[in-house]
Amino acid sequence: MPPASRGRRASAAIRRLFDWLVTSQVIAVNPAVSVRGPSHVVRQGKTPVLEPAQARTLLDSIGVTTPICLRKRAAIALMVFSFARIGAALAMKVEDVFVQNRRLWVRLREKGGKAHAIPCHHALEEYLTACLEQTGILDDSKGPLFRAIGRGTGQLTRTPLPQADAYVMIARRAAAVGLKTKVGNHSFRATGITAYRKNGGTLEKAAAMANHASTRTTQLYDRRRDEMRVEEVERIRV
């Protein structure tokens, strides 16, 4: 744990201790109430991201002949095109994919139970529709959208896909197409946000789409600065 994080936790523990002593009438005043913990500002995200072409290659490499493939493609596309966290994606039910104003939408429940809906990118609409219709889960509105596979059957069950299994699924697919970047579930959220900003999307709208309370959080996922650093490093010609 970084020193600043340890310092903040220690300060918070001391303040809570004195709060308890005050409420228990052991002491009259909390001497730590005005003490501020060490500041810790994160200015750059660490989540590995993919280039748009890499993300497209990854999606195009997934077959469409089995329920496993259809589920995999839809799950990855959801994270890329809607900026969804893996937890929010895996918590979705079939009824969370719905039509509004002749467009497919998805309903996501992010941290703290905050729910928000977002229209689907045309590619995501295609992949979700194929997953729902071709796997036979379309009429199971209360069932999970992304499901585990029955052992030895190759068929979807009614059990939600565990997050650990989703990570393994993504790692295997990335290795299969020769990606050197060590991507994880969170990489696709950052990949989508970075691609959106590169194509002229505003920070404020990116934050709204990602359901971030602050644009500072969204900025951690915007990794365009990494490309700038590479360009500048290559100017060192010796």
C-alpha positions, 0 to 999 in steps of 0.5 A, spaced: 500 500 500 502 506 498 505 511 504 499 516 503 494 511 503 497 508 509 497 515 512 490 516 510 487 510 514 491 511 520 489 518 521 482 516 520 483 510 525 485 515 530 479 520 529 474 514 530 478 512 536 477 519 539 470 520 536 468 514 540 472 516 547 468 523 546 461 519 545 463 515 551 464 521 555 472 519 557 474 525 554 471 532 553 474 534 546 476 530 540 483 533 539 484 530 532 478 533 529 481 538 526 487 534 523 487 533 516 490 527 513 495 527 507 493 528 500 493 523 495 492 525 488 492 520 482 493 524 476 494 518 471 490 511 470 494 505 470 489 500 467 492 497 460 488 500 454 488 497 447 488 501 441 481 502 437 484 497 431 486 492 437 479 492 440 476 491 433 481 485 431 479 482 438 471 483 437 472 480 430 476 474 432 470 471 436 466 466 432 459 466 432 457 459 432 456 457 439 453 460 445 459 461 448 462 466 443 456 470 442 456 471 450 463 473 449 463 478 444 457 481 447 460 482 454 466 485 451 462 490 446 458 492 452 464 494 456 467 498 450 461 501 447 458 503 454 464 504 458 460 499 463 464 496 469 465 488 469 461 488 475 455 492 472 455 488 466 455 481 469 449 484 474 445 485 468 438 481 467 435 480 460 430 485 461 436 491 462 436 490 454 430 494 452 428 498 446 426 505 446 425 510 441 426 505 436 433 504 439 436 498 443 438 501 450 442 498 456 440 499 463 447 499 468 447 499 475 454 502 477 457 502 484 452 504 490 446 502 486 446 508 481 442 506 475 443 509 468 441 507 461 445 509 455 443 507 448 447 502 444 452 503 439 450 500 432 455 494 433 453 493 440 446 493 438 448 488 433 452 483 438 447 484 444 441 482 439 445 476 436 446 474 443 439 474 446 436 471 440 441 466 438 442 463 445 435 462 447 434 467 453 430 473 450 424 471 453 427 470 460 427 477 462 428 476 469 434 471 468 442 474 467 444 477 461 451 473 461 451 466 464 455 461 466 456 455 461 454 448 464 459 443 465 460 438 459 454 441 455 457 447 452 450 451 453 448 457 457 445 456 464 441 460 469 447 462 473 450 469 472 457 469 469 462 469 475 467 475 474 473 471 475 471 467 469 470 473 465 477 475 466 479 468 464 475 468 458 478 475 456 485 473 457 484 467 453 481 471 447 487 476 448 492 471 447 489 467 442 489 474 437 497 475 439 495 481 444 501 483 448 498 488 452 496 484 459 488 486 458 483 485 464 476 486 465 477 494 466 481 495 460 475 495 455 472 501 459 478 505 459 479 503 451 472 505 450 473 512 453 480 513 450 477 512 443 471 516 445 475 522 447 480 521 441 474 522 436 472 529 439 467 526 445 467 531 451 470 530 458 463 531 461 459 527 456 464 521 457 463 522 465 455 522 464 456 515 459 460 512 464 456 514 470 462 518 474 460 523 479 466 527 477 470 528 471 477 527 475 475 520 475 473 519 467 480 523 466 484 517 469 481 513 463 483 517 458 489 515 456 491 519 450 497 522 453 500 516 453 500 516 445 503 523 446 509 521 451 511 515 445 511 521 440 516 525 444 520 519 446 521 518 439 524 525 438 530 523 441 534 521 435 541 519 437 
